[in-house]
Amino acid sequence: SSAGLPEGHIDAGKQLAETKGKATGQACVDCHGAEGNAPIDPTYPKLGGQYHDYIAHSLQLYRDGDRSGSPTTDLMGSQAKDLTAPQIADLAAYFGSRATTLHALANSVSRISTRRSAAARSERATASW
């Protein structure tokens, strides 16, 4: 879990996200795109707007070798292996603060589901008259 991490700093996270890692020669934004919202591969997640605790927990798992076994997870393990707790907190704060469509999409789906449920209840009530 990301509990126990220090408070992250958005500006430090932005700088770190744009810095090439020693192990891979890549920066976070090289694969996940500007502000984490334009991955170069459809299998790579959008990081912008993700919950900061999810990002922090994922980075900890990659760093500690607890998420591995595929080319992508192994690449992330190499990228994250030298991250400190403050750096993880900074990256999580940065990507979590970025604008995204992730939450808007989830809210739209929720609203559509609520409207459909209300319409179905209304139809059942009308049918019973």
C-alpha positions in Angstrom: 0.0 0.0 0.0 1.0 3.6 -0.5 0.3 4.4 3.2 3.3 5.8 4.9 4.6 7.6 1.9 5.6 11.2 2.4 3.4 13.9 0.9 4.2 14.3 -2.8 5.1 17.5 -4.6 3.6 18.2 -8.0 6.5 20.3 -9.4 9.1 17.8 -8.3 7.0 15.0 -9.8 6.7 16.8 -13.1 10.5 17.3 -13.3 11.0 13.6 -12.4 8.4 12.5 -15.0 10.4 14.3 -17.7 13.8 13.0 -16.6 15.4 10.0 -18.4 15.9 7.0 -16.2 19.4 5.5 -15.9 18.3 1.9 -16.4 16.2 2.4 -19.6 17.1 5.8 -20.9 13.4 6.6 -20.9 11.3 9.2 -19.0 7.7 8.5 -17.9 6.4 10.8 -20.5 8.3 9.0 -23.3 5.9 6.1 -23.0 2.9 7.5 -21.2 2.8 10.8 -23.1 2.5 14.4 -22.1 1.1 14.7 -18.6 0.5 10.9 -18.7 -2.4 11.2 -21.1 -1.1 10.0 -24.5 0.5 6.6 -24.2 2.6 5.5 -27.2 1.0 2.0 -27.0 -2.6 1.2 -26.4 -1.6 -1.3 -23.7 0.1 1.3 -21.7 -2.1 3.0 -19.1 -3.0 6.7 -19.0 -1.5 8.0 -15.8 -2.9 11.5 -15.9 -5.8 11.9 -13.5 -5.3 8.5 -11.9 -5.7 8.3 -8.2 -2.4 9.2 -6.6 -2.5 6.2 -4.2 -3.0 3.8 -7.1 0.0 5.2 -8.9 2.1 5.2 -5.8 1.2 1.6 -5.0 1.9 0.4 -8.5 5.3 2.1 -8.6 6.1 0.5 -5.3 5.2 -3.0 -6.7 7.3 -2.4 -9.8 10.2 -1.1 -7.7 10.1 -4.0 -5.3 9.8 -6.7 -8.1 6.3 -7.7 -7.0 4.8 -6.8 -10.3 6.7 -8.6 -13.1 6.7 -11.3 -15.6 5.9 -9.6 -18.9 8.0 -7.3 -21.1 6.0 -4.3 -20.0 6.1 -5.0 -16.3 9.8 -5.9 -16.5 10.5 -2.6 -18.3 8.6 -0.8 -15.5 10.5 -2.7 -12.9 13.7 -1.5 -14.4 12.4 2.0 -14.6 11.2 2.1 -11.0 13.9 0.0 -9.2 15.9 3.0 -8.0 12.9 5.2 -7.1 12.8 6.5 -3.5 9.7 6.8 -1.4 9.7 10.6 -1.9 10.1 10.3 -5.6 7.2 7.8 -5.8 5.1 10.3 -3.8 6.1 13.1 -6.1 5.3 11.2 -9.3 1.9 10.1 -7.8 1.1 13.7 -6.9 2.1 15.0 -10.3 0.2 12.4 -12.4 -2.8 12.5 -10.0 -3.1 16.2 -10.4 -3.3 16.2 -14.2 -6.5 16.8 -16.1 -7.9 13.7 -17.7 -11.0 12.1 -19.1 -10.7 9.0 -16.8 -13.0 10.3 -14.1 -15.3 12.1 -16.5 -15.9 8.9 -18.4 -16.6 6.9 -15.2 -19.1 9.7 -14.1 -20.8 9.6 -17.5 -21.2 5.8 -17.3 -22.6 6.2 -13.8 -25.1 8.9 -14.9 -26.2 6.8 -17.9 -26.7 3.7 -15.7 -28.8 5.8 -13.2 -31.0 7.2 -16.0 -31.6 3.7 -17.4 -32.5 2.4 -14.0 -35.0 5.3 -13.5 -36.5 4.7 -17.0 -36.9 1.0 -16.3 -38.7 1.8 -13.0 -40.9 4.3 -14.7 -41.8 1.7 -17.4 -42.6 -0.9 -14.8 -44.8 1.5 -12.9 -46.6 2.6 -16.1 -47.1 -1.1 -17.1 -48.8 -1.9 -13.8 -51.6 0.6 -14.2 
